[in-house]
Amino acid sequence: MVKSIRVKTAVSRTKIPVADFTVNPYIGCSIGCKYCFARFIGPFKSHGSEWGKDIFVKENIAECLRKGIDRFPRGVFFVSTVCDAYQHVEKQTMLTRRILEILVSRGFPIFMMTKSSLITRDIDLLQQAKELRVMISITTDRDDVIKALEPGGTGFAERLNTLKTLRDAGIDAGVFVGPVLPMNQQFVAEKIAELTNHVTLDPLNYPWQVKGIFRERGWHYWLTRESFLEVKTVFKKVIPTCTTTHD
């Protein structure tokens, strides 16, 4: 289900270290990551809907942003925190692009994270941003893991290609390996290293959401702290500049 709604405000303050404000064009996300905190933290939890299938489109969010943007002090805007700004419906609504047009025109610093190649549609705008950081979320190289845990997500090769396309266009794009999922860590690290040394690792922070899936598929080890530390060790050897969210 995709439903249009109207909102009174467009911007929220955030305590996420990389940003000061956040703009979320949608409630819900069609990529449907089983581990996502937005399933139970944030506005989606109050809608009684099905995660990954029910999307609420904030049809007037760009208008609200345009009217209120000048009230905010200079700070980093994260587009967006509780959904992928380039999830499938964005192709039709173009809300994220309209939000970017406003932020870029006002010169605000922008931070973005996505699993979608649709971001390449907006390279023209991203190139105009005065301050911009983009992170492509790459969590695994395994198709079976993506299918089970990120059912609406793109494959490993497509995410690498998205990263390459952005970097070839002169955009400061790195990789967020978070959460770390079952993978061939040496292979993933080497492939990422061919394109960028700007990499951040993040553990599986809410394992209770996916514990059943992991156990059904024999992925028990990947629920342990040891698995994350193993991946971190490999990545540090391949990409010495790699950091973790807890560094």
N, C-alpha and C positions, 0 to 999 in steps of 0.2 A: 504494500500500500504506500502510495505517495500522496501526501496531503499538504496543501498550502495553508500556512498560518500567518498571522500578522503579529508583529512584536512592537513594543514601545521603546525599547532600547537596543542598541547594537553592540555595545562594548561592555566588557566586564574586566575588572582588575584581576590579576592572577599572581600567585606566589611562585609560579614556576620560574626557576633561576634564569632562564634564557629570555624572559619577556616581562613586560610590565602590564600589558593589556592583551585581551584576546577577543577575537571576533569569530563567532561560529555561525556560518550560514545555514546550517542544518542541525536538526535534532535527530539522532540515529545515523547509521552508516551502513551502506550496502556492501561494504567489504566484509563486514560481519565477523571481525576477529573475535574468536572465542575467549581470548584472554583479556580483552579490553576493559579498562577500569570504567569507561563511560557507560557500560551496561548497568552499573549500580551506583556510580557517583556522577551527579549532574542531572540535568533535566529529563533525560530519557526514562529514568526509573519511575517517574510519576505518571508516565503516559500509558502504562499497562500494555505495551506493544511488544512485538517480536523483534528482537535484535537481529540486524542484518537484512530485514525485509521491510520494516515500517520506517519510512522517512518523512520527517516534517520539514517542509521547505519554508524558510522565513522570507516570504515573498517581498517584503518591504524593507529588508535589512539594509540594503544599500542606501535607500532614502533616509532611514534613521541615522545611518553613519554620516552621511553628507551633512545633515542638519546639525549633528552634535559634535563633529570631529574637532572643531576649533576650541571646544571647552577643555580638551585634554592637553596636559603638558607633554613635552617631547619625551617619548618612551618607545620601547620596542613593542610592536604589535605581532602577536602570534596568530596566524591564520592557518588552521584553527586547532583547538585543544580537545574537543570532545567528539570530533568526527574527522574523517579525511576530507579536506576541502575540495579534493578532486575525485570524490566518489562518483559513481556512474551518472547520477541525475544532474551533475554539474554540466555535463555536455549539452543539456537542453536549457537549463536555467541560467547559466553563466553568472551566477551570483558571486562566486569567488573572483571572477574577472572584474566585475563591477566594484567589488570591495577593494581589489588591488588598484584599480584606476584612481580611487579616492585617496588611498594611502600614499601611492606614488606621487600623485599631484601635490600632496601636502608635504612631501619629503620626510615622512615618518620612517624610521627603521622597521624592517619587516623580517620575521622569522617564519619559515614554513617547513612542514614535514609531510611527506606523502608516500604512498606506495604506488601511485598511479602515473602512468605515462602521459595522462592528459595535461599535466603541468607544462609540458613542452608547447602546448597551444599558446601559452601566455609568455613565451620567451621575450617577445617584443616589449611587454610591460616590465618584466623582471629586469631586463637590461637597462631600463630607465630609472630603477630604484637607486636612491643615493646610498642606502645602507641595506644590505640584504644577505641573509643566510638561508640556504635551502638544505634540508637533509632528506635523502631518500632512505626510506625504511627498508632494510634488507635483513631478514631474520633467519633465512635458511636457503639452501640451494636445492632442497628436496621437494619435488612436486607433491608427494604424498602428504608431507607436512603442511604445505600451503593449502591443499584441498581440505584437510581435516581442521585446520586452525584459522585459516584466512580464506574462506571459500569464495569470496568475491575479489580476491587479490590477483595480481599479475604474477607471472613466473620470474624466476631468478634472472634469466637472460634479459627479459624485458626491463627489469629494474636497473640492471647494469647499463643497458642501452640508454635508458632515461638519464642516468647519471652522466654518461659520456656526452649525450646531446647537450645537456645543460652546461657542462664544463667546456665543451667545444664552442659554446656561445658566449663564453667569458663570465659565466655565472658562478659565484662561490657556492659550490655544491659539495656536500660531504655525505657520509653514510651514518645512519643510526642503526646499529645492530641491536635492536631491542623490541621485544625481549629475545634473548638468545634461545633459539629453538633447536631441535635435533638437526644436525648439519655435519658436513665434512668441513671442519673448521679450517684446515690447512688450505683446501681448495677455495673456500669462500674468501679467506684473508688474502690469498694471492691474487684472485680476480679483482677484488676491491683495490688492492695496492697498485694495480696497473692504471687505475683511474684517479685515485685520490689518497692522501695521507691524513685526511680530516675524518676521523672515525671515532665514534663513541659507542661503547658497549653498555647494555643495561640487562640485568637479570630478569627472570620471570617473577614479577612482583606479586601476582595474585594466583599462585599455583592451584588453589582450591577450585578455581573456575574450570580448569582443564585436567585435573587429576584423573578423572575417569577416562578421558580420551587417551591420555598418556599410558595408563595402565592397560587399557584394552589393546594397545598397539605395541606393548613391550618397550615403551620409552621411559621406564622407571628412572633410569640413571639421570635423565635430563631434568628431573625434578629436584635434584640435589645441588647443594652449593658447590660441590666438587666439580660438577660438569661446567658450571660457569667459570670457575677458576682455571680449568683446563683450557677452555676457549680463550680466556683472557691471556694466558701464557703464550698460546700459539699466535694470537693476534699481535701481541707485544713484540714477538720475535720478527714477524713479517712487517709490521707497521709500528715502529718504535714510538711514534707520536700518538698512538691510539690511547684514548682515555676511557674511563668508566664514569657513570653518573655519580658514583660515590667517591671519586678521587678528590 
